[in-house]
Amino acid sequence: MPDEPDPKRVQRRAESLLPEERSVGSDDPEAQAEEILAESDARMDGRASPPGKSIEHRSSEDTVEPPD
């Protein structure tokens, strides 16, 4: 059985469902969020680096300000 998801992470995701996710409706936003996160985690875990290269994981906080 896979690891249990972090309840706080699931709750945050359930509270911030995207408009298109909300539009389909859900009787259980937490279960919907848990599935979304599981799919996202599986995609991240399944990423393979190209031979001789590594995959860089960046976020918007890692960017630099453009020059003036």
C-alpha positions as CSV (number, residue, x, y, z in Angstrom):
1,M,0.0,0.0,0.0
2,P,1.4,3.5,-0.8
3,D,2.3,5.9,1.9
4,E,-0.6,7.8,3.4
5,P,-0.8,11.4,2.1
6,D,0.0,14.3,4.4
7,P,-3.4,15.4,5.7
8,K,-2.4,19.1,5.8
9,R,-1.2,18.9,2.2
10,V,-4.5,17.3,1.1
11,Q,-6.5,19.9,3.1
12,R,-4.6,22.8,1.5
13,R,-5.2,21.3,-2.0
14,A,-8.9,20.7,-1.3
15,E,-9.3,24.3,-0.2
16,S,-7.6,25.6,-3.4
17,L,-9.2,23.5,-6.1
18,L,-9.0,25.2,-9.5
19,P,-12.1,26.6,-11.1
20,E,-12.3,23.8,-13.6
21,E,-11.9,21.2,-10.8
22,R,-14.7,23.0,-8.8
23,S,-17.0,23.2,-11.8
24,V,-17.3,19.4,-12.1
25,G,-18.4,19.3,-8.5
26,S,-17.4,16.9,-5.8
27,D,-19.1,15.3,-2.9
28,D,-15.7,14.9,-1.3
29,P,-13.2,17.6,-2.1
30,E,-10.6,16.0,0.1
31,A,-10.8,12.7,-1.8
32,Q,-10.6,14.7,-5.1
33,A,-7.5,16.6,-3.8
34,E,-5.9,13.3,-2.6
35,E,-6.3,11.8,-6.1
36,I,-4.9,14.9,-7.8
37,L,-1.9,14.9,-5.5
38,A,-1.3,11.2,-6.0
39,E,-1.3,11.6,-9.7
40,S,1.0,14.6,-9.5
41,D,3.4,12.7,-7.2
42,A,3.4,9.7,-9.5
43,R,4.4,11.9,-12.5
44,M,7.2,13.4,-10.5
45,D,8.4,10.0,-9.3
46,G,8.3,8.6,-12.8
47,R,10.5,11.3,-14.4
48,A,13.7,10.0,-15.7
49,S,16.8,12.1,-16.3
50,P,18.2,12.0,-19.8
51,P,21.5,10.2,-20.1
52,G,24.3,12.3,-18.7
53,K,21.9,15.0,-17.5
54,S,19.9,15.8,-14.4
55,I,16.4,17.2,-14.1
56,E,16.3,20.5,-12.3
57,H,13.3,21.2,-10.1
58,R,12.6,24.9,-9.9
59,S,9.9,27.1,-8.6
60,S,8.9,30.7,-9.3
61,E,10.9,31.7,-6.3
62,D,14.0,30.5,-8.0
63,T,13.8,33.1,-10.8
64,V,15.8,36.3,-11.1
65,E,14.4,39.7,-11.7
66,P,14.8,40.8,-15.4
67,P,17.3,43.6,-16.0
68,D,15.9,47.1,-16.4
